Amino acid sequence: MFEHSGLDIMCLNKYCHSSSSSSSSEHDKKIFTKLKLNLSGDYPRKNAEILSGQYGTNLLLIGAALMLAIAHHDSLVKEVHLLSFITCLMILQLIWMMWYILVRDRQKNTRTEKDVHATTCWIRGGLTLLALLSLIMDAFRIGYYVGYQSCVSAVLGVYPVIHATHTIAQVHFLWFHIKDVIKSFETFERFGVIHAVFTNLLLWCNGVMSEAEHFLNNHMRRLSALGYGNLTIVHSEPLCNCTTSTCSMFTSSLYYLYPFNIEYHIFVSAMLFVMWKNIGRTIDLSSNQKRLATKTQGLSVGPLLGLLALASTIGILVVYITHVESLQTRQSAISMFYIYGIVMLVFMCFAGASGLLIYRADHIPLDTSKNPSRQLDTELLFGSSTGSWLMSWCSIVAVLSSNSSPPYLWTNFIYSLLIVLEKYMQNLFITESLYRQQVDGEREDPELPSAPEIFSVNSSLAPPYNGIINRAYETPDRPCVTMENEQEESGQVYRCPRKPSEVPLPVGNKVVEPPNIKSQILKNIAVFLIMCNISLWILPAFGCRPQYDNGLEQETFGFSIWTTVLNFAIPLNLFYRMHSVASLFEVFRRV
């Protein structure tokens, strides 16, 4: 006879003993408890990561489906449907951010763990500048809607208002909460953070699609003006007259602000992704320390060469845009761009190779501690490199298989090869710098007294010894560095006297340290590469795209395939350049 209501089993067999039944039930209980512990360990956290990741991915795919439908201009899906969907996502993110801020304000007394590597003040300052430019773009959109409000949907007026509110609230969130390591309501917060990540990704995709359509229409208009054939140009102007005299100014100004808005959203999504990875994470306090202020002494060659590269870039951009429209000067403008690019990329390859050689000569081990921000930086560098690599290899194939011989044929070939090599060098240099361990001397506090204290005890960190122990007597053969490390771990402030050659010479109240030639060279290399990457971002962002105009790739791959490749590769290349600027600035601070 069995009772199904519990674990108790009645055995009527005369050979069945109560002791055996109790032991079996205890064994079953142990198995059940062990299984319960296994299921309640890492599995719920992994399930929350997978569920929230799938949720965000499906949000992105819904938006991508709407964008693909809009790309087919005869479709019943219009831009207002996509903007309505994104507006709803932004409202949901606003609700989550308000809830998160209110919960944090109620928990003021409880200490919140921070990940100091999640972001820096200069990154947040740069994002604030990009956000201000995005707000100007929203103001232009509102002005555009006011001019055409009689014949356009109200969504075109609601969208910029919600986007501006979303931008202001998100900048506030980034300044005060992006470093938080969330330990409460983890599952709910995962969905909130990942929703914010993919909302910004959708805003990025929408900006990329609008910018790509604008450049494609300009390219087809230019080809039609040059007599290359009748191409269908899509006109997106409303079917009514503007009630103000500034509609055309608003329309033309929007496309100059799109690059800044695009970079803003992709950087925010990367920072929020780091916050998502930090949810429930146990912070290693030994590696979670702020670095000291960066010294800028010895900077001369790098900034001068970088400013020269930036000035020449602006000149090339103006000359290219004004000359590529004319059939007589078109080929010379394209040749000028490739020659300029070859010179720039040769100097960048040389700078990256020099930095790698300096790092290899030091033989300092790499830092293998867990750091989600640094890991994401390196993954984004390699991932975004694929865009320009694909574009470069397509250009190489087009040059080798071309039947025509324009004057820029082999300069295009050399430029494409150097693009591949330069990204190899720069990615290796940045990765080597970010993963290089900081030497102990760079982490010391300069405000410590120059004269070493013989013995200092903090009452809360007193060693478990009675009396004073002469460590120099008890461990005469142990190196002084080991003694310092042990005393630092136990909370004592003890410094061994240094050799006379290692002690910096005091001048007044300041300490004059001997200049480090290798560090100065690395700083100049980092500054030079920062300026060069800004230059290579400015050119395609503001209309200098010879891949549309040279005709070689279009002849090999066809118009539709090549424009598809460019629509994929150019946004990734723009993000790569701006992300390289951020990573190189971090390299500059670490050196």
RACOR-V126973 format. One record per residue. N is the residue number from 1. RES is the residue in one letter. PHI is phi in whole degrees, 0 to 359 (* if undefined). OMEGA is omega as a letter, one per 20 degrees, with the letter a starting at -180 (* if undefined). D_CENTER is the distance of its C-alpha to the mean C-alpha in whole Angstrom. Layout:
BEGIN
n/res/phi/omega/d_center
N/RES/PHI/OMEGA/D_CENTER
N/RES/PHI/OMEGA/D_CENTER
END
This chain:
BEGIN
n/res/phi/omega/d_center
1/M/*/a/66
2/F/241/r/63
3/E/255/a/61
4/H/275/a/58
5/S/278/a/57
6/G/200/a/55
7/L/266/a/55
8/D/284/a/59
9/I/238/r/61
10/M/266/a/65
11/C/253/a/67
12/L/266/r/70
13/N/289/a/71
14/K/290/r/73
15/Y/269/a/72
16/C/270/a/68
17/H/252/a/68
18/S/295/a/66
19/S/295/a/64
20/S/293/r/63
21/S/293/r/61
22/S/293/r/60
23/S/292/r/58
24/S/292/r/57
25/S/293/r/55
26/E/295/r/54
27/H/295/r/52
28/D/296/r/51
29/K/295/r/49
30/K/295/r/48
31/I/297/a/46
32/F/296/r/45
33/T/295/r/44
34/K/295/r/42
35/L/296/r/40
36/K/295/r/39
37/L/294/r/37
38/N/296/a/36
39/L/288/a/35
40/S/263/r/34
41/G/272/a/31
42/D/275/a/28
43/Y/295/r/29
44/P/300/r/28
45/R/294/r/25
46/K/294/r/24
47/N/297/r/26
48/A/296/r/24
49/E/297/a/20
50/I/292/a/22
51/L/295/r/23
52/S/292/r/20
53/G/297/r/18
54/Q/294/r/21
55/Y/299/a/21
56/G/295/r/18
57/T/297/r/18
58/N/292/r/22
59/L/301/r/21
60/L/296/a/18
61/L/291/r/21
62/I/298/r/24
63/G/297/r/22
64/A/296/r/21
65/A/297/r/25
66/L/295/r/26
67/M/294/r/24
68/L/294/r/26
69/A/292/r/29
70/I/292/r/28
71/A/300/r/28
72/H/274/a/32
73/H/290/r/33
74/D/269/a/36
75/S/286/r/35
76/L/284/r/36
77/V/277/a/32
78/K/247/a/31
79/E/296/a/28
80/V/295/r/30
81/H/292/r/29
82/L/296/a/25
83/L/294/r/25
84/S/295/r/27
85/F/297/a/25
86/I/294/r/22
87/T/297/r/24
88/C/298/r/25
89/L/295/r/22
90/M/294/r/21
91/I/296/r/24
92/L/298/r/23
93/Q/294/r/20
94/L/299/r/22
95/I/298/a/25
96/W/295/a/23
97/M/295/r/21
98/M/296/r/24
99/W/298/a/26
100/Y/297/a/23
101/I/295/r/24
102/L/296/r/28
103/V/296/r/28
104/R/294/r/26
105/D/294/r/28
106/R/286/a/31
107/Q/257/a/30
108/K/296/a/30
109/N/286/r/32
110/T/274/a/30
111/R/279/r/28
112/T/260/r/24
113/E/291/a/22
114/K/236/r/19
115/D/256/a/16
116/V/291/r/16
117/H/274/a/13
118/A/296/r/11
119/T/197/r/10
120/T/231/a/12
121/C/297/a/15
122/W/289/r/14
123/I/293/r/10
124/R/294/r/12
125/G/295/r/15
126/G/296/r/12
127/L/295/r/11
128/T/296/r/15
129/L/297/r/16
130/L/298/r/14
131/A/294/r/16
132/L/297/r/19
133/L/294/r/19
134/S/294/r/18
135/L/294/r/21
136/I/296/r/23
137/M/297/r/22
138/D/295/r/24
139/A/296/r/27
140/F/296/r/27
141/R/294/r/27
142/I/295/r/30
143/G/297/r/32
144/Y/297/r/32
145/Y/293/r/33
146/V/299/a/36
147/G/290/a/37
148/Y/245/a/37
149/Q/296/a/38
150/S/285/a/41
151/C/225/r/40
152/V/238/a/36
153/S/289/r/35
154/A/294/r/34
155/V/299/r/31
156/L/293/r/30
157/G/266/r/31
158/V/287/a/29
159/Y/303/a/26
160/P/294/r/25
161/V/293/r/26
162/I/295/r/24
163/H/296/r/21
164/A/295/r/22
165/T/298/r/23
166/H/298/a/20
167/T/294/a/18
168/I/296/a/20
169/A/295/a/20
170/Q/289/r/16
171/V/296/r/16
172/H/300/r/19
173/F/296/a/17
174/L/294/a/14
175/W/288/a/16
176/F/246/a/18
177/H/225/a/17
178/I/290/a/14
179/K/272/a/15
180/D/295/r/18
181/V/256/a/19
182/I/284/r/21
183/K/236/r/24
184/S/236/a/26
185/F/52/a/26
186/E/299/a/24
187/T/296/r/24
188/F/296/a/24
189/E/293/r/21
190/R/300/r/19
191/F/293/r/20
192/G/294/a/20
193/V/292/a/16
194/I/291/r/15
195/H/297/r/17
196/A/295/r/15
197/V/301/a/12
198/F/280/r/14
199/T/296/r/16
200/N/292/r/13
201/L/295/r/12
202/L/294/r/16
203/L/296/r/16
204/W/295/r/13
205/C/299/r/16
206/N/295/r/18
207/G/295/r/17
208/V/297/a/17
209/M/297/r/20
210/S/295/r/22
211/E/293/r/21
212/A/296/r/22
213/E/295/r/25
214/H/296/a/26
215/F/293/r/25
216/L/294/r/27
217/N/296/r/30
218/N/296/r/30
219/H/296/r/30
220/M/292/r/33
221/R/295/r/35
222/R/293/r/35
223/L/295/r/36
224/S/294/r/39
225/A/292/r/40
226/L/275/r/40
227/G/83/a/43
228/Y/275/r/40
229/G/138/r/42
230/N/273/r/41
231/L/245/a/38
232/T/280/r/37
233/I/253/a/35
234/V/274/r/34
235/H/259/a/35
236/S/254/a/33
237/E/287/r/35
238/P/297/a/37
239/L/269/r/41
240/C/214/a/42
241/N/277/r/42
242/C/286/a/40
243/T/277/r/42
244/T/238/a/40
245/S/264/a/40
246/T/248/a/36
247/C/296/a/35
248/S/295/r/34
249/M/295/r/32
250/F/298/a/30
251/T/295/a/29
252/S/289/a/29
253/S/286/a/27
254/L/302/a/24
255/Y/284/r/23
256/Y/278/r/22
257/L/263/r/20
258/Y/304/a/18
259/P/303/a/16
260/F/289/r/14
261/N/295/r/15
262/I/297/a/13
263/E/294/r/10
264/Y/300/a/10
265/H/290/a/10
266/I/288/r/7
267/F/290/r/5
268/V/297/r/8
269/S/297/r/8
270/A/294/r/5
271/M/294/r/7
272/L/292/r/10
273/F/295/r/9
274/V/297/r/9
275/M/298/r/12
276/W/297/r/14
277/K/292/a/14
278/N/277/a/15
279/I/296/a/18
280/G/75/a/22
281/R/281/r/20
282/T/268/a/23
283/I/279/r/21
284/D/277/a/22
285/L/294/a/24
286/S/292/r/25
287/S/260/a/21
288/N/261/a/20
289/Q/235/r/21
290/K/286/r/20
291/R/277/r/20
292/L/284/a/23
293/A/296/a/22
294/T/280/r/22
295/K/271/a/25
296/T/247/a/25
297/Q/286/r/28
298/G/88/r/29
299/L/275/r/26
300/S/213/a/28
301/V/292/a/28
302/G/300/r/24
303/P/298/a/24
304/L/294/r/27
305/L/295/r/26
306/G/294/r/23
307/L/294/r/25
308/L/296/r/27
309/A/296/a/24
310/L/292/r/23
311/A/294/r/27
312/S/294/r/27
313/T/296/r/24
314/I/297/r/26
315/G/296/r/29
316/I/298/a/28
317/L/298/a/26
318/V/294/a/30
319/V/295/a/32
320/Y/295/a/30
321/I/296/a/30
322/T/281/a/34
323/H/261/a/35
324/V/285/r/34
325/E/285/a/35
326/S/266/a/39
327/L/291/a/40
328/Q/286/a/42
329/T/254/a/39
330/R/296/a/36
331/Q/292/r/37
332/S/293/r/37
333/A/293/r/33
334/I/293/r/32
335/S/298/r/33
336/M/300/r/32
337/F/298/a/28
338/Y/293/r/29
339/I/295/r/30
340/Y/300/a/28
341/G/297/r/25
342/I/296/r/27
343/V/298/a/28
344/M/298/a/24
345/L/290/r/23
346/V/297/r/26
347/F/295/r/25
348/M/292/r/21
349/C/297/r/23
350/F/296/r/25
351/A/295/r/23
352/G/296/r/21
353/A/294/r/24
354/S/295/r/25
355/G/297/r/22
356/L/295/r/23
357/L/296/r/26
358/I/295/r/26
359/Y/295/a/24
360/R/294/a/27
361/A/285/a/29
362/D/277/a/28
363/H/58/r/29
364/I/268/a/26
365/P/293/a/25
366/L/276/r/22
367/D/271/a/20
368/T/255/r/20
369/S/291/a/20
370/K/287/a/17
371/N/211/a/14
372/P/300/a/11
373/S/295/a/9
374/R/292/r/10
375/Q/297/r/10
376/L/293/r/7
377/D/302/a/6
378/T/291/r/9
379/E/294/r/9
380/L/292/r/7
381/L/299/a/8
382/F/290/a/12
383/G/294/a/11
384/S/284/r/10
385/S/291/a/13
386/T/297/a/16
387/G/298/a/16
388/S/289/r/17
389/W/297/r/19
390/L/299/r/21
391/M/297/a/22
392/S/292/a/23
393/W/292/r/25
394/C/296/r/27
395/S/295/r/28
396/I/297/r/29
397/V/298/a/31
398/A/295/r/32
399/V/294/a/34
400/L/290/a/36
401/S/256/a/37
402/S/281/r/38
403/N/269/r/41
404/S/273/a/41
405/S/222/r/40
406/P/290/a/39
407/P/295/a/38
408/Y/260/a/35
409/L/297/a/35
410/W/277/r/34
411/T/292/r/32
412/N/297/r/30
413/F/297/a/30
414/I/294/r/30
415/Y/300/a/26
416/S/295/r/25
417/L/295/a/26
418/L/291/r/24
419/I/300/r/21
420/V/296/a/21
421/L/294/a/22
422/E/298/r/20
423/K/291/r/17
424/Y/304/a/18
425/M/297/a/19
426/Q/293/r/16
427/N/298/r/14
428/L/295/a/17
429/F/295/a/17
430/I/293/a/13
431/T/296/r/14
432/E/299/a/17
433/S/289/a/16
434/L/290/a/14
435/Y/264/r/16
436/R/284/r/19
437/Q/292/r/22
438/Q/279/r/22
439/V/287/a/26
440/D/299/a/28
441/G/295/a/30
442/E/281/a/26
443/R/262/a/26
444/E/288/r/29
445/D/278/a/30
446/P/289/a/32
447/E/273/r/34
448/L/292/a/36
449/P/295/a/39
450/S/288/r/40
451/A/277/a/44
452/P/288/r/43
453/E/278/a/44
454/I/286/a/47
455/F/202/r/46
456/S/214/a/44
457/V/234/r/44
458/N/266/a/42
459/S/297/a/44
460/S/279/a/41
461/L/237/a/40
462/A/291/a/44
463/P/288/a/44
464/P/281/r/47
465/Y/229/r/50
466/N/261/a/53
467/G/91/a/54
468/I/259/a/52
469/I/249/r/51
470/N/277/a/51
471/R/291/r/48
472/A/294/r/49
473/Y/281/a/53
474/E/285/r/51
475/T/232/a/49
476/P/290/a/50
477/D/268/a/49
478/R/281/r/45
479/P/297/a/43
480/C/293/a/42
481/V/295/r/38
482/T/296/r/39
483/M/296/r/41
484/E/297/a/38
485/N/296/r/35
486/E/295/a/38
487/Q/287/r/39
488/E/292/r/35
489/E/293/a/35
490/S/275/r/38
491/G/96/a/37
492/Q/275/r/39
493/V/258/a/39
494/Y/224/r/41
495/R/234/r/40
496/C/284/r/42
497/P/295/a/44
498/R/272/r/42
499/K/290/a/44
500/P/302/a/45
501/S/288/a/43
502/E/266/a/40
503/V/276/r/40
504/P/292/a/39
505/L/277/r/42
506/P/282/r/42
507/V/234/a/43
508/G/67/r/44
509/N/262/a/41
510/K/255/r/38
511/V/246/a/37
512/V/267/r/37
513/E/263/r/35
514/P/294/a/35
515/P/294/r/33
516/N/261/a/30
517/I/296/a/30
518/K/295/r/28
519/S/296/r/25
520/Q/295/r/26
521/I/296/r/26
522/L/295/r/22
523/K/296/r/21
524/N/295/r/23
525/I/296/a/21
526/A/297/r/18
527/V/295/r/19
528/F/298/r/20
529/L/293/r/17
530/I/300/a/15
531/M/294/r/18
532/C/293/r/18
533/N/292/r/15
534/I/298/r/15
535/S/297/a/19
536/L/286/r/18
537/W/276/a/15
538/I/297/a/18
539/L/301/a/21
540/P/288/a/20
541/A/293/a/18
542/F/246/r/21
543/G/110/a/24
544/C/268/a/24
545/R/230/a/24
546/P/293/r/27
547/Q/297/r/26
548/Y/283/a/28
549/D/256/a/31
550/N/283/r/32
551/G/81/a/33
552/L/292/a/33
553/E/292/r/31
554/Q/294/r/32
555/E/292/a/36
556/T/275/a/34
557/F/259/a/32
558/G/91/a/34
559/F/295/a/32
560/S/291/a/31
561/I/293/a/29
562/W/292/r/27
563/T/294/r/26
564/T/295/r/24
565/V/298/a/23
566/L/293/r/22
567/N/295/r/20
568/F/275/a/18
569/A/278/a/17
570/I/294/r/17
571/P/300/r/14
572/L/294/r/12
573/N/293/r/13
574/L/297/r/12
575/F/295/r/9
576/Y/301/a/9
577/R/295/a/11
578/M/290/r/9
579/H/292/r/6
580/S/296/r/9
581/V/299/r/10
582/A/296/a/8
583/S/293/r/8
584/L/291/r/12
585/F/293/r/13
586/E/294/r/12
587/V/299/r/14
588/F/301/a/17
589/R/287/a/17
590/R/280/a/18
591/V/293/*/20
END
